[in-house]
Amino acid sequence: MVRFTSLRVAARSGPPPLLVAPVLALAAVGALVIGPLLALAAIPLLLTILVAIGWVLACGLGLWALVEGLAAFERWIETDSRFQQ
């Protein structure tokens, strides 16, 4: 017959042990430093993405304007009497 015993967890109150306190303090400071640094690191990434989207949009609009301009130029050449034979 197997007997299962419940785990005993030490119920402590008061400050943590001397070895754990510096680790907890460093973790808290690290969390306060890493959070803003990650937020600041995201700013150039977002700006790069926005600039890339802007370039793609500008190139697409420029290509569309070029095609429309060439189509208008073609219509003008076809209707202008100076180019008729």
Buried (B, 14 or more C-beta within 10 A) or exposed (E): EEEEEEEEEEEEEEEEEEEEEEEEEEEEEEEEEEEEEEEEEEEEEEEEEEEEEEEEEEEEEEEEEEEEEEEEEEEEEEEEEEEEE
